[in-house]
Amino acid sequence: MIPISDNLFISTRKKPIIIYWLIGINILLFVWELKLEISGELGLFINNWGLIPAQIHGAIANLLAGNSAAGIFLLSRSLSLLTAMFLHGSFSQILGNLLFLWVFGRNLENILGHGRFLAFYLMCGILTGIIQILADPNLTIPLIGANGAITSVLGAYIFKFPKVKIDTVMPLLIIFIPMQIPAIFYTIWWFVQQLFYGIGSLNIPGGVNPLNSINYWAQIAGFIMGMTTMRQLQKR
């Protein structure tokens, strides 16, 4: 099932400038990853800019033990909480993430405004990364992708527009059947499609994004985070 758009009508619709930029940056970086894969440099690039929980946890432990030099390393590695959000390990992962961002993010940006939507997106992505570090501090495999930020967008959208239906296309062999599906359904579908994110994987030595329960719980936390943040913003 492929989400296309929603049937929500907003009279004062603005252009989703932030969505355009986020999609553009993600695509450009993925093209760069493809270039690095051909040259054999992709593994080093992902290890430098992907989120590796064991490195951050180790740096914190060394800093607390009195090693002041670990603070510089911790500062540099903490940047990966942000950069990892813009890297992807497969064609299916980036296509799924950007499609959900386009369908569910546009109206959120419209009601929140450009600045607040960008802050919301980055904050949720970073906090989800922190949750993953706390959940598995010894993980040495890089975590990449905007999954945490996207589940937060989905959670915020479901909270704000629980009854909206999503225009959807269901591929059936060579026939594409259009239909409308409640937005809440895509909460379940998001987690199901995670199983298919290995399709079209890039050749990254050591792999990325291990499929385990910790990743799912971190993304569920992102979903709840999105709903909670939207609830607080709505109160204000």
C-alpha positions as CSV (number, residue, x, y, z in Angstrom):
1,M,0.0,0.0,0.0
2,I,1.4,3.3,-1.1
3,P,0.1,6.5,0.6
4,I,-0.3,9.3,-1.9
5,S,-2.0,12.2,-0.2
6,D,-4.7,13.1,2.4
7,N,-8.2,14.5,1.9
8,L,-7.7,17.2,4.4
9,F,-8.8,20.7,3.3
10,I,-7.0,23.7,4.8
11,S,-8.1,27.1,3.4
12,T,-4.8,28.9,4.1
13,R,-2.3,26.3,2.7
14,K,1.3,27.3,2.5
15,K,4.1,25.8,0.5
16,P,5.9,23.1,2.6
17,I,9.3,24.7,2.1
18,I,11.0,22.7,4.9
19,I,9.6,19.4,3.5
20,Y,11.1,20.4,0.1
21,W,14.5,21.1,1.7
22,L,14.5,17.9,3.8
23,I,13.6,15.7,0.9
24,G,16.2,17.4,-1.3
25,I,19.0,17.1,1.3
26,N,18.2,13.4,1.9
27,I,18.2,12.6,-1.8
28,L,21.5,14.5,-2.5
29,L,23.2,12.7,0.4
30,F,21.9,9.3,-0.8
31,V,23.3,10.0,-4.3
32,W,26.6,10.8,-2.6
33,E,26.4,7.5,-0.7
34,L,26.0,5.7,-4.1
35,K,29.1,7.4,-5.4
36,L,31.0,6.4,-2.3
37,E,29.8,2.8,-2.6
38,I,31.3,2.7,-6.1
39,S,34.6,4.0,-4.9
40,G,34.7,1.7,-1.8
41,E,34.6,4.6,0.7
42,L,31.1,4.2,1.9
43,G,31.9,2.1,5.0
44,L,34.3,4.8,6.4
45,F,31.7,7.6,5.6
46,I,28.9,5.8,7.4
47,N,31.1,5.0,10.4
48,N,32.1,8.7,10.6
49,W,28.7,10.2,10.3
50,G,26.3,7.4,11.5
51,L,25.2,7.0,15.1
52,I,27.2,4.4,16.9
53,P,25.9,4.1,20.5
54,A,29.0,2.3,21.9
55,Q,31.3,5.2,20.9
56,I,29.1,7.8,22.6
57,H,28.6,5.7,25.7
58,G,32.3,4.9,25.9
59,A,33.2,8.6,25.6
60,I,30.7,9.5,28.4
61,A,32.2,6.8,30.6
62,N,35.8,8.0,30.0
63,L,34.8,11.6,30.6
64,L,33.2,10.7,34.0
65,A,36.3,8.7,34.8
66,G,38.3,11.9,34.6
67,N,39.6,11.7,31.0
68,S,39.0,15.3,29.8
69,A,40.2,14.5,26.3
70,A,37.1,12.2,25.9
71,G,35.0,15.4,26.1
72,I,36.3,16.5,22.7
73,F,35.6,13.1,21.2
74,L,32.1,13.1,22.8
75,L,31.4,16.5,21.3
76,S,32.4,15.4,17.8
77,R,30.5,12.1,18.0
78,S,27.4,13.8,19.4
79,L,27.0,15.5,16.0
80,S,26.1,12.1,14.6
81,L,22.8,12.3,16.4
82,L,21.9,14.9,13.7
83,T,23.9,13.7,10.7
84,A,22.6,10.1,11.0
85,M,19.1,11.3,10.3
86,F,20.0,12.3,6.8
87,L,21.8,9.1,5.8
88,H,20.0,5.9,4.6
89,G,21.1,2.3,4.1
90,S,18.9,1.2,1.3
91,F,16.6,2.4,-1.5
92,S,13.5,1.1,0.3
93,Q,14.4,2.9,3.5
94,I,14.9,6.3,1.9
95,L,11.8,5.9,-0.4
96,G,9.6,4.9,2.5
97,N,10.8,7.7,4.8
98,L,10.5,10.4,2.2
99,L,7.1,9.2,1.1
100,F,5.7,9.3,4.6
101,L,7.4,12.7,5.2
102,W,5.7,14.1,2.1
103,V,2.2,12.7,2.9
104,F,2.1,13.3,6.6
105,G,4.4,16.2,7.0
106,R,3.0,18.8,4.7
107,N,-0.1,19.7,6.8
108,L,1.9,19.6,10.0
109,E,4.3,22.2,8.6
110,N,1.3,24.2,7.5
111,I,-0.2,24.4,10.9
112,L,3.0,24.6,12.9
113,G,4.9,27.0,10.6
114,H,8.2,26.4,8.9
115,G,10.5,27.1,11.9
116,R,8.5,25.2,14.5
117,F,8.1,22.2,12.2
118,L,11.9,22.1,11.5
119,A,12.6,22.3,15.2
120,F,10.0,19.6,15.9
121,Y,11.5,17.3,13.2
122,L,15.1,17.7,14.3
123,M,14.3,17.5,18.0
124,C,12.3,14.3,17.7
125,G,15.0,12.7,15.5
126,I,17.7,13.6,18.0
127,L,15.7,12.4,21.0
128,T,14.9,9.1,19.4
129,G,18.7,8.7,18.8
130,I,19.4,9.3,22.5
131,I,16.7,6.7,23.4
132,Q,18.5,4.2,21.1
133,I,21.8,4.9,22.9
134,L,20.2,4.4,26.3
135,A,18.5,1.2,25.1
136,D,21.6,-0.4,23.7
137,P,24.8,1.5,24.8
138,N,27.1,-1.3,23.6
139,L,25.9,-1.4,20.0
140,T,28.8,-1.0,17.6
141,I,26.8,-1.1,14.4
142,P,25.9,2.4,12.9
143,L,22.3,3.6,13.1
144,I,21.2,5.7,10.2
145,G,18.0,7.0,8.7
146,A,15.2,9.4,9.6
147,N,13.0,6.7,11.0
148,G,12.7,8.3,14.5
149,A,11.8,11.7,13.1
150,I,9.3,10.2,10.6
151,T,7.5,8.2,13.3
152,S,7.2,11.4,15.3
153,V,5.7,13.2,12.4
154,L,3.3,10.3,12.0
155,G,2.4,10.4,15.7
156,A,1.8,14.2,15.6
157,Y,-0.4,13.8,12.5
158,I,-2.5,11.0,14.0
159,F,-3.0,13.1,17.1
160,K,-4.0,16.2,15.2
161,F,-6.0,14.6,12.4
162,P,-7.2,11.2,13.8
163,K,-10.2,10.9,11.4
164,V,-8.5,11.9,8.2
165,K,-8.4,9.3,5.4
166,I,-5.3,8.8,3.2
167,D,-5.6,8.5,-0.6
168,T,-3.8,5.2,-1.2
169,V,-2.7,3.0,-4.1
170,M,-2.6,-0.8,-3.7
171,P,-0.4,-2.5,-6.3
172,L,-2.0,-5.8,-7.4
173,L,0.2,-7.4,-10.0
174,I,0.2,-4.8,-12.8
175,I,-3.0,-3.2,-11.6
176,F,-3.0,-0.2,-9.2
177,I,-6.2,0.0,-7.1
178,P,-7.0,3.5,-5.6
179,M,-8.7,3.6,-2.2
180,Q,-9.0,5.7,0.9
181,I,-7.6,4.3,4.2
182,P,-7.9,5.9,7.7
183,A,-4.7,7.6,8.7
184,I,-4.5,5.5,11.9
185,F,-3.9,2.4,9.8
186,Y,-0.6,3.7,8.7
187,T,0.7,3.6,12.3
188,I,0.6,-0.2,12.0
189,W,1.7,-0.2,8.3
190,W,4.8,1.9,9.2
191,F,6.2,-0.8,11.5
192,V,5.3,-3.6,9.1
193,Q,7.2,-2.0,6.3
194,Q,10.4,-1.8,8.5
195,L,10.8,-5.5,7.7
196,F,11.3,-4.6,4.0
197,Y,13.9,-1.8,4.5
198,G,16.6,-4.2,3.5
199,I,15.5,-4.2,-0.1
200,G,18.1,-2.5,-2.3
201,S,20.6,-2.3,0.5
202,L,23.9,-0.5,-0.1
203,N,27.1,-2.4,0.3
204,I,28.2,-1.1,3.8
205,P,30.8,-3.3,5.5
206,G,29.5,-4.5,8.9
207,G,26.0,-3.5,8.0
208,V,23.7,-0.8,9.6
209,N,20.4,-0.7,11.5
210,P,20.2,-4.1,13.1
211,L,16.6,-5.4,13.0
212,N,15.8,-6.0,16.7
213,S,13.2,-5.1,19.3
214,I,15.2,-2.1,20.5
215,N,14.8,-0.3,17.2
216,Y,11.1,-0.9,17.2
217,W,10.7,0.4,20.8
218,A,12.8,3.5,20.0
219,Q,10.5,4.2,17.0
220,I,7.4,3.6,19.2
221,A,8.9,6.1,21.6
222,G,9.3,8.5,18.7
223,F,5.6,8.0,17.8
224,I,4.5,8.8,21.4
225,M,6.9,11.7,21.4
226,G,5.3,13.2,18.3
227,M,1.8,12.8,19.8
228,T,2.9,14.3,23.2
229,T,4.6,17.3,21.5
230,M,1.7,18.0,19.3
231,R,-0.6,17.9,22.4
232,Q,1.5,20.4,24.2
233,L,1.7,22.7,21.1
234,Q,-2.0,22.5,20.7
235,K,-2.5,23.6,24.3
236,R,-0.4,26.7,23.7
